[in-house]
Amino acid sequence: MADALEMFFDPEADTAVRGLWRALEAAGVPSLATLSHRAHQPHISLAVAAQIPARARAELRADLALLSMPGLWLHNVGAFATSENVLMLAAVVDAELLAVHSAVHDVLAGRVKHPSAYYLPGSWVPHCTLAQGVTGAELAAGFAAVHPYQPIRAGVSAIGVVDTRTGAVDELWSA
């Protein structure tokens, strides 16, 4: 996949997540900050596709300007145990977050190339990735490194399309 529509956090929440990334690194667990282009920002992805074209981005800008952004609770540490194990902070799902997600996908429907099914309504698990592609042992060490965990209250400071290969952000909305 190449483009991700991401919700970025306010400075306090961003700092808190980066602190968890540092705790993982200190424990020998490669955090999201060390992967790929090393330009990751703490975020929750709303959609991922091979391409989110300029026309869809323009429509998203207009739609996002009309929406009220919810506050987020990054309340639980969890994992996706797959071929690319993920350690993550799960966000509490509420009506406001689902409304924003649904509105975004209404705009994107039929306008993006190869959308990822993991981010479609009904399949989406809103989360902030801490570590990805880690071994089972690293996953266990990651849980230990961030325990005990204090939930993070995050405001949405911006939403943008991120080129997942380069880290370049096309900001579509900001608080």
C-alpha positions in Angstrom: 0.0 0.0 0.0 1.2 3.5 -0.7 -1.3 6.1 0.8 -2.7 6.2 4.3 -5.2 8.8 5.6 -4.0 9.4 9.1 -5.3 11.4 12.1 -2.4 13.0 14.0 -2.4 13.8 17.7 -2.1 16.9 19.8 1.4 17.7 21.1 0.9 16.1 24.5 -0.5 12.8 23.1 2.3 12.8 20.4 4.9 13.2 23.1 3.3 10.4 25.2 3.3 7.9 22.3 6.9 8.8 21.4 7.8 8.1 25.0 6.4 4.6 24.6 8.4 4.2 21.4 11.5 5.1 23.4 10.6 2.6 26.1 10.3 -0.1 23.4 13.7 0.9 21.9 15.3 0.7 25.4 13.9 -2.8 25.8 15.4 -3.9 22.4 12.0 -3.8 20.6 12.0 -2.0 17.2 9.3 0.6 17.5 7.4 2.2 14.6 9.8 5.1 14.8 12.6 2.9 13.4 10.8 1.3 10.5 10.9 2.2 6.9 11.4 5.9 6.3 11.8 6.8 10.0 9.4 9.7 9.6 6.4 8.2 11.3 4.3 10.3 13.5 1.9 8.9 16.2 -1.4 8.5 14.4 -4.6 6.5 13.8 -5.1 5.5 10.2 -8.7 6.0 8.9 -8.0 4.5 5.4 -5.2 2.9 3.5 -5.1 2.4 -0.3 -2.6 1.9 -3.1 -3.4 5.5 -4.1 -5.7 8.3 -2.9 -5.8 10.5 -5.9 -5.9 14.3 -6.0 -9.6 14.5 -6.7 -10.4 12.3 -3.7 -8.1 14.4 -1.6 -9.9 17.6 -2.6 -13.3 16.1 -1.7 -11.9 14.9 1.6 -10.6 18.4 2.4 -14.1 19.8 1.8 -15.8 17.1 3.8 -13.4 17.2 6.7 -13.9 20.9 7.0 -17.6 20.2 7.9 -16.9 17.6 10.5 -16.3 17.9 14.3 -13.2 15.9 15.2 -13.7 13.6 18.3 -11.3 13.4 21.2 -9.6 10.0 21.3 -8.9 7.7 24.2 -5.9 5.4 23.5 -7.0 3.1 26.3 -5.7 -0.4 25.8 -2.4 -2.0 24.8 -3.1 -4.8 22.4 -1.7 -6.9 19.5 -2.5 -8.1 16.1 -0.9 -11.5 16.0 -0.3 -12.0 12.3 2.6 -12.7 10.0 3.6 -9.1 10.9 2.9 -8.9 14.6 1.7 -5.5 15.7 1.9 -4.0 19.2 -0.7 -1.2 19.4 -2.7 1.2 21.5 -6.4 0.5 20.8 -8.7 3.5 20.7 -12.0 3.5 22.4 -14.7 3.4 19.6 -17.6 5.8 20.1 -20.3 7.2 17.8 -18.3 10.3 17.0 -15.2 8.4 15.9 -17.3 6.0 13.8 -19.1 9.0 12.2 -15.8 10.5 11.0 -14.7 7.2 9.8 -17.9 6.6 7.9 -17.9 10.1 6.4 -14.3 9.6 5.1 -15.2 6.3 3.5 -18.3 7.8 1.9 -16.0 10.2 0.1 -13.4 7.5 -0.8 -15.8 4.9 -2.0 -15.0 4.2 -5.7 -12.4 6.9 -5.8 -9.3 5.1 -4.5 -7.2 2.3 -5.9 -7.0 -1.0 -4.0 -8.4 0.0 -0.6 -7.2 -2.1 2.3 -10.1 -4.1 3.7 -8.7 -3.8 7.2 -9.7 -0.1 7.3 -13.2 -0.4 5.8 -16.3 0.3 7.9 -17.2 -2.9 9.8 -13.6 -4.2 9.7 -11.6 -1.2 11.1 -9.9 -1.4 14.5 -8.8 2.1 15.3 -5.3 1.9 16.8 -2.0 3.6 17.1 0.9 1.3 16.2 3.8 1.0 18.6 5.7 -1.8 16.9 5.2 -3.7 13.7 6.8 -6.8 12.2 8.2 -7.9 15.5 8.8 -11.5 16.6 6.7 -13.2 19.2 9.5 -12.7 21.8 9.7 -9.0 20.8 5.9 -8.7 21.2 6.1 -10.1 24.7 9.0 -7.8 25.6 7.1 -4.9 24.1 4.1 -5.6 26.5 6.5 -5.7 29.4 8.3 -2.5 28.3 5.1 -0.4 28.3 3.5 -1.9 31.4 2.0 -0.4 33.4 0.2 1.7 30.8 -1.6 4.9 31.5 -4.4 5.7 28.9 -3.6 8.6 26.7 -6.3 11.3 25.9 -5.5 12.5 22.4 -7.0 15.4 20.5 -6.8 15.3 16.7 -4.5 18.1 15.5 -4.4 17.3 11.8 -5.5 14.8 9.2 -3.4 14.1 6.1 -2.6 11.6 3.4 0.8 10.0 4.1 2.9 8.4 1.4 3.9 5.3 3.4 7.1 4.8 1.4 8.5 8.3 1.9 6.7 9.7 4.9 5.6 12.8 2.9 2.3 14.2 4.3 -0.3 16.1 2.3 -2.3 17.8 5.1 -6.0 17.9 4.4 -7.3 19.3 7.7 -5.9 20.9 10.9 -7.3 22.1 14.1 
